[in-house]
Amino acid sequence: MKLKSKPSSRMKKRYLLLEGKKEDAERAIIDYIGVLGYTQANPIFVGHKGEKLILSIDRKKINNVRAAFELYGRIKVLGVSGTIKGLD
């Protein structure tokens, strides 16, 4: 028997369209938010569009992650959306 989870227990995510390298994005989050903040934000690299990366983040931590990218300087946030198709 397969266990089902309620829709309310599902993690709500936001998707960021980034310009930069994956390693720089990970380093920025860890340096400015810390390891605990990194795990709470739960960043997952979903894919890429040419030179641009798509990053999935927990919606409660989106402001912290965007601030980390602004302070780091090598990562530029091009857009934020609730769906991947919304990043076009």
N, C-alpha and C positions, 0 to 999 in steps of 0.2 A: 504494500500500500504506500502510495506516495504522499508525503506530507505537504500541505499547501500552506503558504504564509498569506497573511492578510495584506491587502494593498496598502494599508496604513503603516505597516511595518517595513515596507520597502524603502530603500534609501533614495531620497530625492536629489537629483544631480543637476548640475549646470555644466555646459560645455563651453570651453574657451578656445578660441582660435588664436594661436600664438605664432609669432615670427621669431625664430631662434633655434637653438639646438636642444635636444632632449636632456643632455647631461647638464646644461646650464639651467634648465628649468628645475630639475631635481635639486641641484645645488642651491638655487635661490630659495626654494621652499625650506630646505633643511637649515640653511644658514640663518634665515630671518624668522622662521616660525618655530623651528626646533623639531626634534624627532617626534615628540608627542603631538605637536600640531600637524606634522606630516601624516601621521596615522589617523588623526581625526579628520583631516581633509580628504583622505583616501584618494589621492591622485592616480588616475589610470590614463595612460596614453592610448586613445582609441584608434587613431589613425593619422593620416596626413593628407594634405592637398598640395602636392608639389613640394615647395620649400616650407610650407606651413604645417604646424602640428595641431591636432585636436586633443584637448585634455579634458577629462571628466573629473569634476570636483563636487564634493558635498556642498549643497547650497548654503548651509549655515556658515561655511568657512570661506566663501568666495571673496569677501572683502579682504581677509587676511592674506590670501594667496595673491590677489591682485596687487596689494601693497608690497608684498615680497618681490614681485616682478618689477615694480616701479623702483624700488630701492636698489635692486641688483643691477638694473640698467641694460643688460644684454638681451633681455626678453621683452618683446613688445606685444601687448594684448590688442588684437585687432577686432575682436568681437566676443560677446557673451550671449548665449542662448539656452533655452530649455530643451531644445532638440538639435540634433546634428544638422538636419536639413535647414534649420533657421540660421545657420552660419553662412549660408551662401550669399 
